[in-house]
Amino acid sequence: MGVYTIVLPDVGEGIAEAELVEWNVAIGDTVREDDVLGTVMTDKAAVEVPSTVTGRVVWLAGQPGDTLAIGSKFIQLDVDGQGNDASAGDGVVSDEAAAAEPRTVAETVPAMPSDPSPPTARPDSSSPEPEESLQRTSVAQRKPLASPAVRRRAREAGVDLRQVTGSGPAGRIGQDDLDAFIAGAGRPRAGSGRPAAKGTTTRKVVGMRRRIAEKMALSKSRIPHITIVEEVDVTELEALRSGLNGRHAQKRGKLTVLPFIATALVRGIQSHPGMNAHFDDEAGEIEEHAAVHIGIATQTEAGLAVPVINHAEARNLWDLAAEIDRLATATRDGKATRDELTGSTITITSLGPLGAIATTPIINHPEVAIVGVNKMAMRPIWDGAAFRPRMMMNLSCSFDHRVIDGWDAAMFVRTLKTHLETPALLFLEADQ
């Protein structure tokens, strides 16, 4: 029996380090080849690191939240044969050969120096062989295999994943397994006497949630926001959308409101190019961009992500609709690439039907403006002679007040309003 070392793999993005999000195994666990060992995260997404061998875990590099270097030791296992770790015997160390092929969960990987803590004592020679050990390991002893999203949801639902039967490879627990467990008798139920709740659950903020927290803190601490809320009559827009869908939905796909808003944003930027910019406050420079790369704030199981529609200025309504749908699906499935999650010049955020009357959007640093879309509702509007039912929607737009004055912000919002209330303008190449 020898020791096999798996190093944190290089994902080929020039990233030097990654944050350890969680372990899917513990010391003493027996794993098979291709089982997921743990998850690491770049600045945008999470990646699962699988095992390349079958063996028993004897050492782990650090704790969730630690930063690990690419190429550093990630995990060590006792395996049949001599292994590959020279420091543990007569094998030959080959980190390159030991590197596992990462699996993108929401994107690529990274890493930084690992915890220098020494390897945990290995089992003695009398320990059972891996294959044998795997068969003997009880469900209660093994940490269940599950993605970070499933673990997070289980924690929020108060479910112990060790009680859930996984239907995936090697017993991996999926969302469907968790749904079935929650729907069944396994979920804890409150007593009829409504006992007072006790205790506090503390969770370390790591991975995607930590990236979101850092990004939001950066935006709020560096950017003095000014927010303008405007009421928009989208009755004609809704009529146009309904008509286009009735005529073209089967061949060209169904249009939502979002591609119309993206088009209005492009038209608005043609008249107000200063809104499509980045502000480098350290260099004291404003970069106005000719291309309009629209970030679309998208909720995923792991948290808020912002996929980017590149060159929105060169796309028509159906192109925008198709790209929005493709990016949203890829992002929610954790398959969006790093390039698809970076490079926005202005952002749209919307809660769809859940949206409130008004919101206070936080600007996506280093951008200078963000457009928030609130829910549509039929409201009675006074037209000077009577109340008329109109489909109304509020826009909540925030601006970096260091570089955009209130007057300019108001003019930009008015341009958006004009295009959305007179949708024929959306089909003109330039603002009239």
Secondary structure, DSSP 8 states (H G I E B T S, - for coil): -EEEEEE----SSS--EEEEEEES--TT-EE-TT-EEEEEE-SS-EEEEE-SS-EEEEEE---TT-EEETTSEEEEEEESSSBS-GGGSSS---HHHH----EESSS---BB------------TTS--HHHHHHH--TTTS---B-HHHHHHHHHHT--GGGS---SGGG-B-HHHHHHHHHTTTS----TT-------------HHHHHHHHHHHHHHHH--EEEEEEEEE-HHHHHHHHHHHHHHHHHH----SHHHHHHHHHHHHHH-GGGSEEEETTTTEEEE-SS--EEE-EEETTEEE--EETTGGG--HHHHHHHHHHHHHHHHTT---TGGGS--SEEEEE-GGG--S-------TTBSEEEEEEEEEEEEEE-SSSEEEEEEEEEEEEEETTTS-HHHHHHHHHHHHHHHHSGGGGGSSS--
